[in-house]
Amino acid sequence: MTPDDMLQTAQDMGLTLPSPAWIVGCVVFSLIGLAAWRWGKAMRNQRVRWLGVALMLYGYVAGPTWLLYGAGIALCAAAWYFRNDGA
């Protein structure tokens, strides 16, 4: 079976490859999440730590690209809002 045949079989089963915009968004928001997690850990801010974890992991369940970017921007805004709160 050639790679083209395997790709066609996967598409016939309903599986599709993510777009480059989705991949870039997932990587960017995961890196921002890692930075937020480290910042929250250093500042002992539990909210920012958990928002960082959410940013790193939500890409696995976000389906369409618009949802990935919308949720990522919302989580980044929440981390920014709570950045100075001490826990």
WOMO-V411094 format. One record per pair of residues at least 6 apart in sequence whose C-alpha atoms are under 6 Angstrom apart, sorted by sequence separation. I is the first residue (numbers start at 1). J is the second residue. D is the distance in whole Angstrom. If there is no record, write none. Layout:
# WOMO-V411094
<<I | J | D> <I | J | D>>
This chain:
# WOMO-V411094
<<62 | 68 | 5> <40 | 48 | 5> <40 | 49 | 5> <37 | 49 | 4> <37 | 52 | 4> <36 | 52 | 5> <34 | 52 | 6> <33 | 52 | 4> <33 | 55 | 5> <33 | 56 | 5> <30 | 55 | 6> <30 | 56 | 4> <48 | 79 | 5> <26 | 59 | 6> <45 | 86 | 5> <46 | 87 | 6> <45 | 87 | 5> <22 | 65 | 5>>
